[in-house]
């Protein structure tokens, strides 16, 4: 095993430590650890990992009532096939077929690898890994080890990576992706544990042939989010390096508690809690759902269905359970109120009248034996760990004694950085995996993200081990590639800290909060062409003046870190908002987890299912037209290029964002004749 100790190089007038390796993996979540572990398994042990914080990230700290892993059917007598699973993934719309086929083909391999590492996926006495049906799933491909499925994955993969002796550099913020001659050359990192007023360099350079980018989705874009604290993403650095994105408009939003952050799916909704809103001080309490859903039975049934249909789905906003999300959004965003789930009392009435429920909800609760009592009594009977979960969080909430604050939160970005069939981007040597990579389409089966992260990491490791095992750039060439970005980073910090020294107040925290609030208010689950344009104008103004705007205290490592973090988030916001505006201009309408306001559309309807009729009295912002799959066969791609202000003394951090559309790649029709595949596998393992 290579030691990977940093060596000092003189670059841009500074002595900077440089780590050299064939591959650097950025991120210590389930996808990052999988990539590092697979690389060693495949014989490429010249690998290091870097991360912001080892204990942070969505894989380790996020989950839901029953966090799902999606894979090929491995039990029972119902038929399934790789091609059928690929078609299910592909049917989500705007997903490339080669990614869908790879995710289906490697799902069993990735899943069984996790099982062998110690993830306790349930199996029957004969060894079949049993499953259940999840959303957008025609089979029973889903499985789970409870609310912390991804955490368990991380823990078991981490053990193997540590056993392999792979070097990990923590407390590192990605500042820039370094390129040379159209390929990746390395990374410029900020060491967030090193002061800027000391003798040690606060910068660390990585010289490498490959980067596996497992930084998670750009969670910092939204203030109203269920991403855990410490999960920010680093997509902006990739866009700044010219790496493209795809399907970035496609987010998943859903109801979640805000303190602590957790998805309130599954049992939390199926026990039919009371929805309450208050003013900002906790007064003026009222049950607001009844304003739009006066029918008691329908109200209870829609809340129950949120357990099955947890994410906001605009197709269910017309006359289904996603109307609940819109009503919560109206309270929090449009009315400026706070929303809570109250498990202590039944909705609307003091007593519970299950006979008013739809047959589906009634039969489910009857089988669960909970046609009685209050929501908290039903919750403790059906799923005691779901109640105990909040007792063990920080801050803890006792659902038996107090209400739980919730909102419609950003939960997952289905789009992201460009990936091909081997999860390599359009920059050779750069492999975005996990949520950072844009492998998904508009819709995806529940749990497909966990499988996608493992498959993408495995595919990237296979390609690197077989095709990209060469040495990095020589020291002189690397120094030339690193000089400009390093000098640029030093200058940004110098300006920001000089202003603080002159008496200006540190504003990095304010900027971080303001961009998130802007995106949540104007580009969240409900958007309009006007709101997107307003947000884009503000983001471009911030970026254009960023070097004169940002103020960071030199004595605060956190402030200097945030100076780069905010720039990263603003860059990503410019890319995403431009893509959203172009989506509308391209004829895009409401789809997935987003409602695009359409003055010519319709408002949600009174009634339920076939009985739905007249429009509800709701804000015109909620008037929409469904996409109906019109753009399912197209993929939107975006790219960012820098431009500088005319005055070199006042450089701009803004860029030019180009947007293109292309037909999505179809599911490959491969030659499955064994002799041909065997011959090609012997020649090059079919890695090309």
Rosetta blueprint (number, residue, H / E / L):
1 X L
2 X L
3 X L
4 X L
5 X L
6 X L
7 X E
8 X E
9 X E
10 X E
11 X E
12 X L
13 X L
14 X E
15 X E
16 X E
17 X E
18 X E
19 X E
20 X E
21 X E
22 X E
23 X E
24 X E
25 X E
26 X E
27 X L
28 X L
29 X L
30 X H
31 X H
32 X H
33 X H
34 X H
35 X H
36 X H
37 X H
38 X H
39 X H
40 X H
41 X H
42 X L
43 X L
44 X L
45 X L
46 X L
47 X E
48 X E
49 X E
50 X E
51 X L
52 X L
53 X L
54 X L
55 X L
56 X L
57 X L
58 X H
59 X H
60 X H
61 X H
62 X L
63 X L
64 X L
65 X L
66 X L
67 X L
68 X L
69 X E
70 X E
71 X L
72 X L
73 X L
74 X E
75 X L
76 X L
77 X L
78 X L
79 X L
80 X L
81 X L
82 X H
83 X H
84 X H
85 X H
86 X H
87 X H
88 X H
89 X H
90 X H
91 X L
92 X L
93 X L
94 X L
95 X L
96 X L
97 X H
98 X H
99 X H
100 X H
101 X H
102 X H
103 X H
104 X H
105 X H
106 X L
107 X H
108 X H
109 X H
110 X H
111 X H
112 X H
113 X H
114 X H
115 X H
116 X H
117 X H
118 X L
119 X L
120 X L
121 X L
122 X L
123 X E
124 X L
125 X L
126 X L
127 X L
128 X L
129 X E
130 X L
131 X L
132 X E
133 X L
134 X L
135 X L
136 X L
137 X L
138 X L
139 X L
140 X L
141 X L
142 X E
143 X E
144 X L
145 X L
146 X L
147 X L
148 X L
149 X H
150 X H
151 X H
152 X H
153 X H
154 X H
155 X H
156 X H
157 X H
158 X H
159 X H
160 X H
161 X H
162 X H
163 X H
164 X H
165 X L
166 X L
167 X E
168 X E
169 X E
170 X L
171 X L
172 X E
173 X E
174 X E
175 X E
176 X E
177 X E
178 X E
179 X E
180 X E
181 X L
182 X L
183 X E
184 X E
185 X E
186 X E
187 X E
188 X E
189 X E
190 X E
191 X E
192 X L
193 X L
194 X L
195 X L
196 X L
197 X L
198 X L
199 X L
200 X L
201 X L
202 X L
203 X E
204 X E
205 X E
206 X E
207 X E
208 X E
209 X E
210 X E
211 X E
212 X E
213 X E
214 X L
215 X L
216 X L
217 X L
218 X L
219 X H
220 X H
221 X H
222 X L
223 X L
224 X L
225 X E
226 X L
227 X L
228 X L
229 X L
230 X L
231 X L
232 X L
233 X L
234 X L
235 X H
236 X H
237 X H
238 X H
239 X H
240 X H
241 X L
242 X L
243 X L
244 X L
245 X E
246 X E
247 X L
248 X L
249 X L
250 X L
251 X E
252 X E
253 X E
254 X E
255 X E
256 X E
257 X E
258 X E
259 X L
260 X L
261 X E
262 X E
263 X E
264 X L
265 X L
266 X L
267 X H
268 X H
269 X H
270 X H
271 X L
272 X L
273 X L
274 X E
275 X E
276 X E
277 X E
278 X E
279 X L
280 X L
281 X L
282 X L
283 X L
284 X L
285 X L
286 X E
287 X L
288 X L
289 X H
290 X H
291 X H
292 X H
293 X L
294 X L
295 X L
296 X H
297 X H
298 X H
299 X H
300 X H
301 X H
302 X H
303 X H
304 X H
305 X H
306 X H
307 X H
308 X H
309 X L
310 X L
311 X E
312 X L
313 X L
314 X H
315 X H
316 X H
317 X L
318 X L
319 X L
320 X L
321 X L
322 X H
323 X H
324 X H
325 X H
326 X H
327 X H
328 X H
329 X H
330 X H
331 X H
332 X H
333 X H
334 X H
335 X L
336 X L
337 X L
338 X E
339 X E
340 X E
341 X E
342 X E
343 X L
344 X L
345 X L
346 X L
347 X L
348 X L
349 X L
350 X L
351 X L
352 X L
353 X L
354 X H
355 X H
356 X H
357 X L
358 X L
359 X H
360 X H
361 X H
362 X H
363 X H
364 X H
365 X H
366 X H
367 X H
368 X H
369 X L
370 X L
371 X L
372 X L
373 X L
374 X L
375 X H
376 X H
377 X H
378 X H
379 X H
380 X H
381 X H
382 X H
383 X L
384 X H
385 X H
386 X H
387 X H
388 X H
389 X H
390 X H
391 X H
392 X L
393 X L
394 X L
395 X L
396 X L
397 X L
398 X L
399 X L
400 X L
401 X L
402 X L
403 X L
404 X E
405 X E
406 X E
407 X E
408 X E
409 X E
410 X E
411 X E
412 X E
413 X E
414 X L
415 X L
416 X E
417 X E
418 X L
419 X L
420 X L
421 X L
422 X L
423 X L
424 X L
425 X L
426 X L
427 X L
428 X E
429 X L
430 X E
431 X E
432 X E
433 X L
434 X H
435 X H
436 X H
437 X E
438 X L
439 X L
440 X L
441 X L
442 X L
443 X L
444 X L
445 X L
446 X L
447 X L
448 X H
449 X H
450 X H
451 X H
452 X H
453 X H
454 X H
455 X H
456 X H
457 X H
458 X H
459 X H
460 X H
461 X H
462 X H
463 X H
464 X H
465 X H
466 X H
467 X H
468 X L
469 X L
470 X L
471 X L
472 X L
473 X L
474 X L
475 X H
476 X H
477 X H
478 X H
479 X H
480 X H
481 X H
482 X H
483 X H
484 X H
485 X H
486 X H
487 X H
488 X H
489 X H
490 X H
491 X H
492 X H
493 X H
494 X H
495 X H
496 X H
497 X H
498 X H
499 X H
500 X H
501 X H
502 X L
503 X L
504 X L
505 X L
506 X L
507 X L
508 X H
509 X H
510 X H
511 X H
512 X H
513 X H
514 X H
515 X H
516 X H
517 X H
518 X H
519 X H
520 X H
521 X H
522 X H
523 X E
524 X L
525 X L
526 X E
527 X E
528 X L
529 X H
530 X H
531 X H
532 X H
533 X H
534 X H
535 X H
536 X H
537 X H
538 X H
539 X H
540 X H
541 X H
542 X H
543 X H
544 X H
545 X L
546 X H
547 X H
548 X H
549 X H
550 X L
551 X L
552 X L
553 X L
554 X L
555 X L
556 X L
557 X H
558 X H
559 X H
560 X H
561 X H
562 X H
563 X H
564 X H
565 X H
566 X H
567 X H
568 X H
569 X H
570 X H
571 X H
572 X H
573 X H
574 X H
575 X H
576 X H
577 X H
578 X H
579 X H
580 X H
581 X H
582 X H
583 X H
584 X H
585 X H
586 X L
587 X L
588 X L
589 X L
590 X E
591 X E
592 X L
593 X L
594 X E
595 X E
596 X E
597 X L
598 X L
599 X L
600 X L
601 X L
602 X E
603 X L
604 X L
605 X E
606 X L
607 X L
608 X L
609 X H
610 X H
611 X H
612 X L
613 X L
614 X L
615 X E
616 X L
617 X L
618 X L
619 X L
620 X H
621 X H
622 X H
623 X L
624 X E
625 X L
626 X E
627 X L
628 X L
629 X L
630 X L
631 X L
632 X L
633 X L
634 X E
635 X E
636 X E
637 X E
638 X E
639 X E
640 X E
641 X E
642 X E
643 X L
644 X L
645 X L
646 X L
647 X L
648 X H
649 X H
650 X H
651 X L
652 X L
653 X L
654 X L
655 X E
656 X E
657 X E
658 X E
659 X E
660 X E
661 X E
662 X E
663 X E
664 X L
665 X L
666 X L
667 X L
668 X L
669 X L
670 X L
671 X L
672 X L
673 X L
674 X H
675 X H
676 X H
677 X H
678 X H
679 X H
680 X H
681 X H
682 X H
683 X H
684 X H
685 X L
686 X L
687 X L
688 X L
